[in-house]
Amino acid sequence: MKIGLTGATGQFGSIVAENLLKSVPAGSLVASVRNPEKADSLRARGVDVRHGDFDQPETLDAAFAGVERLLIVSADGDNDTRIRQHKAAVDAAVRAGVGFIVYTSVGHADSSSLFLAPVHRATEQFIRESGIPYSFLRNNWYLENEAGSIQAAAAGAPWLTSAGEGKVGWATRRDYAEAAAAVLSAEGHQNSVYELSGKPATQGELAAVVGSVLGKEVPVQQVDDATYSSVMAGAGVPEAALPIVVAIQAAIREGALDIESGDLEKLLQRPLTPLSEGVSAILNGAKA
């Protein structure tokens, strides 16, 4: 059985590949990557590395050829670009005769107010319409998304937020990726939708976890969206990205990521990595 991975050299896909290599032969893995030269380490371990670029749909036919189970990792970029790219990937999967698609979606993609949700809502629909059995992994929020705030707190800054008491189901990227590997390598997940989330927590609760790791209090500074945008601009966030970071705070404030679910632990068959461990890893990585 051939298992294909898109984005296999990315932060998420590389962890999926690492986990799959623990349980399946390297020769059964196909890594579809935009830049094959970046996948030399996978090739050296026996993985079949192929050129596959969502912006060059003609490359995807060869990249997905013979693949029975395919992980489509959501692409980066603006919503219109991502929807076009994802449609190209799904269409190529149909042409290649792929038998099962696993897709990294977002929490409550079918109803979420999160500005990212339209991409995932559209892609889930493309996959449903393709007729290929699927599993939608609706990932909540990576703890690593908060690396900037965690590192700033370590340097003495307050925890700045405009999300109020909104809660987020943070979990580590590694936990989400291990869940993807589990679904890809096992049977019984056809036409499933998993809401993958850690225990919802407020910004203040996460700041307290960060403080416990640092051994000091991390004060929480609640501001309005305009102030948050201004401070982020001063911290070096590019002007084009400011509406995005503000929209994330607003969505959290409105409850878009406040999702209670045991699906992630169920797929992992173990407790989630404690947020304190994830915070420590982020801080140690920053120091490395």
Salt bridges, closest charged atoms under 4 A:
GLU18 OE2 - ARG174 NH1 3.04
ASP40 OD1 - ARG43 NH1 2.79
ASP48 OD2 - ARG50 NH2 2.96
ASP55 OD1 - ARG84 NH1 2.98
ASP61 OD1 - ARG95 NH2 2.83
ASP91 OD2 - LYS87 NZ 2.93
ASP110 OD1 - ARG138 NH1 3.42
GLU124 OE1 - ARG128 NH1 3.76
GLU124 OE1 - ARG138 NH2 2.81
ASP175 OD1 - ARG270 NH2 2.68
GLU178 OE1 - ARG270 NH2 2.84
GLU187 OE2 - ARG69 NH1 3.51
GLU195 OE2 - ARG138 NH1 2.98
ASP225 OD1 - ARG253 NH1 2.94
